[in-house]
């Protein structure tokens, strides 16, 4: 599904060139659960942004489902982000004026899904994260863990083939972290491909495969 070869990305900050990625290579097969672990500033978020088609590399090759990303138009990349990839961030990024139901429904509205099907899929997604009874609650009426569950429901409601999670447990306590990771395990068991980026060893260890990132370079962790 994901094949990255010799990917490099450099940012110019003042007079200094920062190598966020330095000839990084990674392969993720369909249905895998892979964690990418590294400290702050190691290049984790840059890598996720490129995998998620939110940014492009300066050099190297990125194939998604066998097709080089540079072969896609901007419209096609937007369609990939909306249909093929589900994003979960450290901050749930929920819209405060919308209920749980409305937040989860939003990507389906962008897709032009009819109302009846939207209702069915939103209800299914909220049930999968055990928040069916909180559909009409606003983010301010939910705990941090519940808000992150709504964010996961929003990510999976489009039935994406790839879930990208960037520090999804970073703002949560240990008990809530276990609950959120349980959801990712369930999603993986149902056939989803998951790439989870974290700085937490205990979270990273729960994936099938672990990949270290340091100074923009990737190395496989051998058990």
DODO-346053 format. One record per residue (C-alpha): residue in three letters; residue number from 1; x, y, z; chain. Coordinates in steps of 0.001 Angstrom, whole numbers. Layout:
N
+------+-----+---------+---------+---------+-----+
! type ! seq !      c1 !      c2 !      c3 ! mol !
+------+-----+---------+---------+---------+-----+
!  ALA ! NUM !       X !       Y !       Z !   A !
...
+------+-----+---------+---------+---------+-----+
% end
This chain:
223
+------+-----+---------+---------+---------+-----+
! type ! seq !      c1 !      c2 !      c3 ! mol !
+------+-----+---------+---------+---------+-----+
!  UNK !   1 !       0 !       0 !       0 !   A !
!  UNK !   2 !    2761 !    2463 !     997 !   A !
!  UNK !   3 !    6218 !    2374 !    -562 !   A !
!  UNK !   4 !    8615 !    5190 !     277 !   A !
!  UNK !   5 !   12123 !    5169 !   -1150 !   A !
!  UNK !   6 !   14940 !    7601 !    -257 !   A !
!  UNK !   7 !   12576 !   10393 !     760 !   A !
!  UNK !   8 !   14165 !   13716 !    1753 !   A !
!  UNK !   9 !   12602 !   16964 !    2963 !   A !
!  UNK !  10 !   14499 !   20095 !    4008 !   A !
!  UNK !  11 !   13096 !   23228 !    5604 !   A !
!  UNK !  12 !   14906 !   26554 !    5649 !   A !
!  UNK !  13 !   14592 !   28190 !    9076 !   A !
!  UNK !  14 !   16435 !   31491 !    8970 !   A !
!  UNK !  15 !   19989 !   30734 !    7873 !   A !
!  UNK !  16 !   19741 !   27094 !    8911 !   A !
!  UNK !  17 !   18691 !   24158 !    6690 !   A !
!  UNK !  18 !   16757 !   21571 !    8752 !   A !
!  UNK !  19 !   16691 !   18055 !    7274 !   A !
!  UNK !  20 !   13299 !   16790 !    8467 !   A !
!  UNK !  21 !   13671 !   13622 !    6357 !   A !
!  UNK !  22 !   17007 !   12282 !    5146 !   A !
!  UNK !  23 !   16741 !    9496 !    2538 !   A !
!  UNK !  24 !   14021 !    7722 !    4526 !   A !
!  UNK !  25 !   12560 !    4451 !    3220 !   A !
!  UNK !  26 !    9448 !    2600 !    4405 !   A !
!  UNK !  27 !    7107 !    -123 !    3148 !   A !
!  UNK !  28 !    3663 !    -790 !    4625 !   A !
!  UNK !  29 !    1544 !   -3668 !    3302 !   A !
!  UNK !  30 !   -2278 !   -3627 !    3246 !   A !
!  UNK !  31 !   -3704 !   -4605 !    6643 !   A !
!  UNK !  32 !    -524 !   -3904 !    8629 !   A !
!  UNK !  33 !    -397 !   -2008 !   11922 !   A !
!  UNK !  34 !    2884 !     -61 !   12018 !   A !
!  UNK !  35 !    4082 !    2386 !   14666 !   A !
!  UNK !  36 !    6692 !    5044 !   13953 !   A !
!  UNK !  37 !    8426 !    6184 !   17121 !   A !
!  UNK !  38 !   10804 !    9040 !   17725 !   A !
!  UNK !  39 !   11427 !   12122 !   19856 !   A !
!  UNK !  40 !   10157 !   15615 !   19128 !   A !
!  UNK !  41 !   11856 !   17085 !   16069 !   A !
!  UNK !  42 !   12821 !   13702 !   14615 !   A !
!  UNK !  43 !   10724 !   14124 !   11447 !   A !
!  UNK !  44 !    7611 !   12162 !   12521 !   A !
!  UNK !  45 !    5014 !   14762 !   11597 !   A !
!  UNK !  46 !    6742 !   15611 !    8307 !   A !
!  UNK !  47 !    6634 !   11924 !    7385 !   A !
!  UNK !  48 !    2951 !   11678 !    8276 !   A !
!  UNK !  49 !    2111 !   14790 !    6261 !   A !
!  UNK !  50 !    3802 !   13291 !    3211 !   A !
!  UNK !  51 !    2166 !    9863 !    3661 !   A !
!  UNK !  52 !   -1185 !   11656 !    4072 !   A !
!  UNK !  53 !    -657 !   13682 !     865 !   A !
!  UNK !  54 !    -672 !   16939 !    2846 !   A !
!  UNK !  55 !    2914 !   17743 !    1817 !   A !
!  UNK !  56 !    5448 !   16607 !    -761 !   A !
!  UNK !  57 !    9079 !   15556 !    -487 !   A !
!  UNK !  58 !   12001 !   17397 !   -2081 !   A !
!  UNK !  59 !   13374 !   14147 !   -3483 !   A !
!  UNK !  60 !   12731 !   10425 !   -3406 !   A !
!  UNK !  61 !    9695 !    8363 !   -4370 !   A !
!  UNK !  62 !    6364 !    7769 !   -2683 !   A !
!  UNK !  63 !    3991 !    5196 !   -4159 !   A !
!  UNK !  64 !     478 !    4882 !   -2760 !   A !
!  UNK !  65 !   -1303 !    1752 !   -3972 !   A !
!  UNK !  66 !    1384 !    1371 !   -6616 !   A !
!  UNK !  67 !    1023 !    4851 !   -8125 !   A !
!  UNK !  68 !    3627 !    7630 !   -7678 !   A !
!  UNK !  69 !    2078 !   10543 !   -5781 !   A !
!  UNK !  70 !    3476 !   13049 !   -8290 !   A !
!  UNK !  71 !    1258 !   11448 !  -10957 !   A !
!  UNK !  72 !   -1897 !   12614 !   -9130 !   A !
!  UNK !  73 !   -3477 !   16014 !   -9766 !   A !
!  UNK !  74 !   -4410 !   18318 !   -6847 !   A !
!  UNK !  75 !   -8062 !   17298 !   -7229 !   A !
!  UNK !  76 !   -7128 !   13627 !   -7173 !   A !
!  UNK !  77 !   -4991 !   14145 !   -4041 !   A !
!  UNK !  78 !   -7920 !   15891 !   -2341 !   A !
!  UNK !  79 !  -10126 !   12928 !   -3239 !   A !
!  UNK !  80 !   -7532 !   10500 !   -1818 !   A !
!  UNK !  81 !   -7374 !   12473 !    1446 !   A !
!  UNK !  82 !  -11155 !   12451 !    1709 !   A !
!  UNK !  83 !  -11870 !    8871 !     677 !   A !
!  UNK !  84 !   -8781 !    6701 !    1133 !   A !
!  UNK !  85 !   -7160 !    8152 !    4282 !   A !
!  UNK !  86 !   -8602 !    8660 !    7755 !   A !
!  UNK !  87 !   -6670 !   11159 !    9900 !   A !
!  UNK !  88 !   -6490 !   11164 !   13711 !   A !
!  UNK !  89 !   -4420 !   13919 !   15330 !   A !
!  UNK !  90 !   -3154 !   14555 !   18864 !   A !
!  UNK !  91 !   -5773 !   17258 !   19272 !   A !
!  UNK !  92 !   -9189 !   15926 !   18267 !   A !
!  UNK !  93 !   -9804 !   19031 !   16115 !   A !
!  UNK !  94 !  -13569 !   18769 !   16592 !   A !
!  UNK !  95 !  -15738 !   21736 !   15615 !   A !
!  UNK !  96 !  -17108 !   23066 !   18902 !   A !
!  UNK !  97 !  -20424 !   24269 !   17452 !   A !
!  UNK !  98 !  -21243 !   20833 !   16043 !   A !
!  UNK !  99 !  -22489 !   17773 !   17936 !   A !
!  UNK ! 100 !  -20629 !   14459 !   17871 !   A !
!  UNK ! 101 !  -23011 !   13289 !   15156 !   A !
!  UNK ! 102 !  -22458 !   16419 !   13035 !   A !
!  UNK ! 103 !  -18664 !   16271 !   13414 !   A !
!  UNK ! 104 !  -18604 !   12663 !   12226 !   A !
!  UNK ! 105 !  -21055 !   13409 !    9407 !   A !
!  UNK ! 106 !  -18967 !   16240 !    7925 !   A !
!  UNK ! 107 !  -16620 !   14204 !    5651 !   A !
!  UNK ! 108 !  -19632 !   12368 !    4212 !   A !
!  UNK ! 109 !  -21272 !   15691 !    3356 !   A !
!  UNK ! 110 !  -18077 !   16658 !    1504 !   A !
!  UNK ! 111 !  -18327 !   13356 !    -379 !   A !
!  UNK ! 112 !  -21910 !   14060 !   -1396 !   A !
!  UNK ! 113 !  -23298 !   10980 !     396 !   A !
!  UNK ! 114 !  -27106 !   11023 !     638 !   A !
!  UNK ! 115 !  -28706 !   11831 !    3992 !   A !
!  UNK ! 116 !  -30123 !    8365 !    4700 !   A !
!  UNK ! 117 !  -26778 !    6671 !    4078 !   A !
!  UNK ! 118 !  -25001 !    9354 !    6110 !   A !
!  UNK ! 119 !  -27258 !    8634 !    9089 !   A !
!  UNK ! 120 !  -26542 !    4906 !    8867 !   A !
!  UNK ! 121 !  -22781 !    5307 !    8551 !   A !
!  UNK ! 122 !  -22482 !    7934 !   11308 !   A !
!  UNK ! 123 !  -24468 !    5740 !   13710 !   A !
!  UNK ! 124 !  -22262 !    2756 !   12818 !   A !
!  UNK ! 125 !  -19035 !    4759 !   13342 !   A !
!  UNK ! 126 !  -20146 !    6127 !   16718 !   A !
!  UNK ! 127 !  -21162 !    2644 !   17852 !   A !
!  UNK ! 128 !  -17746 !    1290 !   16850 !   A !
!  UNK ! 129 !  -16125 !    3734 !   19294 !   A !
!  UNK ! 130 !  -18833 !    3076 !   21915 !   A !
!  UNK ! 131 !  -20296 !    6591 !   21784 !   A !
!  UNK ! 132 !  -23686 !    5935 !   20205 !   A !
!  UNK ! 133 !  -25413 !    7450 !   23221 !   A !
!  UNK ! 134 !  -23356 !   10650 !   22964 !   A !
!  UNK ! 135 !  -24336 !   11497 !   19381 !   A !
!  UNK ! 136 !  -26094 !   14730 !   20351 !   A !
!  UNK ! 137 !  -23427 !   15960 !   22773 !   A !
!  UNK ! 138 !  -21122 !   18865 !   21922 !   A !
!  UNK ! 139 !  -17326 !   18572 !   22361 !   A !
!  UNK ! 140 !  -17427 !   20698 !   25534 !   A !
!  UNK ! 141 !  -19760 !   18084 !   27049 !   A !
!  UNK ! 142 !  -17272 !   15260 !   26431 !   A !
!  UNK ! 143 !  -14083 !   14190 !   28203 !   A !
!  UNK ! 144 !  -10748 !   14303 !   26358 !   A !
!  UNK ! 145 !  -10930 !   10573 !   25685 !   A !
!  UNK ! 146 !  -14496 !   10836 !   24376 !   A !
!  UNK ! 147 !  -13502 !   13695 !   22076 !   A !
!  UNK ! 148 !  -10701 !   11532 !   20662 !   A !
!  UNK ! 149 !  -13189 !    8701 !   20135 !   A !
!  UNK ! 150 !  -15399 !   11060 !   18121 !   A !
!  UNK ! 151 !  -12316 !   12035 !   16094 !   A !
!  UNK ! 152 !  -11649 !    8344 !   15381 !   A !
!  UNK ! 153 !  -15294 !    7858 !   14369 !   A !
!  UNK ! 154 !  -14927 !   10811 !   11972 !   A !
!  UNK ! 155 !  -11770 !    9209 !   10539 !   A !
!  UNK ! 156 !  -13399 !    5810 !    9904 !   A !
!  UNK ! 157 !  -16863 !    6933 !    8719 !   A !
!  UNK ! 158 !  -15615 !    7240 !    5129 !   A !
!  UNK ! 159 !  -14425 !    3594 !    5254 !   A !
!  UNK ! 160 !  -10793 !    4551 !    4487 !   A !
!  UNK ! 161 !   -8254 !    1904 !    3519 !   A !
!  UNK ! 162 !   -5532 !    3703 !    5542 !   A !
!  UNK ! 163 !   -5725 !    5275 !    9010 !   A !
!  UNK ! 164 !   -2980 !    7751 !    9916 !   A !
!  UNK ! 165 !   -2746 !    8604 !   13604 !   A !
!  UNK ! 166 !    -337 !   11326 !   14755 !   A !
!  UNK ! 167 !     213 !   11126 !   18550 !   A !
!  UNK ! 168 !   -3450 !   10097 !   19092 !   A !
!  UNK ! 169 !   -2843 !    9430 !   22805 !   A !
!  UNK ! 170 !    -486 !   12349 !   23416 !   A !
!  UNK ! 171 !   -2980 !   14381 !   25476 !   A !
!  UNK ! 172 !   -4558 !   11448 !   27338 !   A !
!  UNK ! 173 !   -3996 !    9761 !   30695 !   A !
!  UNK ! 174 !   -2818 !    6146 !   30876 !   A !
!  UNK ! 175 !   -6304 !    4652 !   31378 !   A !
!  UNK ! 176 !   -7805 !    6551 !   28428 !   A !
!  UNK ! 177 !   -4742 !    5699 !   26327 !   A !
!  UNK ! 178 !   -5506 !    1986 !   26852 !   A !
!  UNK ! 179 !   -9120 !    2554 !   25745 !   A !
!  UNK ! 180 !   -8065 !    4406 !   22596 !   A !
!  UNK ! 181 !   -5449 !    1765 !   21715 !   A !
!  UNK ! 182 !   -8098 !    -921 !   22134 !   A !
!  UNK ! 183 !  -10124 !     822 !   19424 !   A !
!  UNK ! 184 !   -7102 !     818 !   17097 !   A !
!  UNK ! 185 !   -6604 !   -2905 !   17746 !   A !
!  UNK ! 186 !  -10259 !   -3534 !   16865 !   A !
!  UNK ! 187 !   -9947 !   -1492 !   13667 !   A !
!  UNK ! 188 !   -6809 !   -3418 !   12742 !   A !
!  UNK ! 189 !   -8574 !   -6738 !   13390 !   A !
!  UNK ! 190 !  -11296 !   -5593 !   10986 !   A !
!  UNK ! 191 !   -8718 !   -5200 !    8215 !   A !
!  UNK ! 192 !   -7705 !   -1535 !    8412 !   A !
!  UNK ! 193 !   -4141 !    -505 !    7625 !   A !
!  UNK ! 194 !   -2868 !    1692 !   10467 !   A !
!  UNK ! 195 !     220 !    3891 !   10684 !   A !
!  UNK ! 196 !     553 !    5337 !   14185 !   A !
!  UNK ! 197 !    3124 !    7976 !   15021 !   A !
!  UNK ! 198 !    4123 !    8365 !   18671 !   A !
!  UNK ! 199 !    6911 !    9270 !   21088 !   A !
!  UNK ! 200 !    5597 !    6735 !   23656 !   A !
!  UNK ! 201 !    7396 !    3357 !   23760 !   A !
!  UNK ! 202 !    4449 !    1589 !   25403 !   A !
!  UNK ! 203 !    2080 !    2770 !   22667 !   A !
!  UNK ! 204 !    4516 !    1938 !   19852 !   A !
!  UNK ! 205 !    5069 !   -1576 !   21255 !   A !
!  UNK ! 206 !    1427 !   -2452 !   20641 !   A !
!  UNK ! 207 !    1815 !   -2371 !   16858 !   A !
!  UNK ! 208 !    2763 !   -5375 !   14705 !   A !
!  UNK ! 209 !    5874 !   -3556 !   13521 !   A !
!  UNK ! 210 !    7870 !    -701 !   15007 !   A !
!  UNK ! 211 !    9998 !    1727 !   13062 !   A !
!  UNK ! 212 !   12334 !    4230 !   14725 !   A !
!  UNK ! 213 !   12766 !    7714 !   13300 !   A !
!  UNK ! 214 !   15733 !    9842 !   14326 !   A !
!  UNK ! 215 !   17243 !   12812 !   12510 !   A !
!  UNK ! 216 !   14932 !   12097 !    9571 !   A !
!  UNK ! 217 !   16099 !    8509 !    9082 !   A !
!  UNK ! 218 !   14033 !    5344 !    9549 !   A !
!  UNK ! 219 !   15231 !    2041 !   11013 !   A !
!  UNK ! 220 !   13190 !   -1103 !   11669 !   A !
!  UNK ! 221 !   12989 !   -2201 !   15318 !   A !
!  UNK ! 222 !   13911 !   -5864 !   15712 !   A !
!  UNK ! 223 !   12265 !   -7719 !   18620 !   A !
+------+-----+---------+---------+---------+-----+
% end
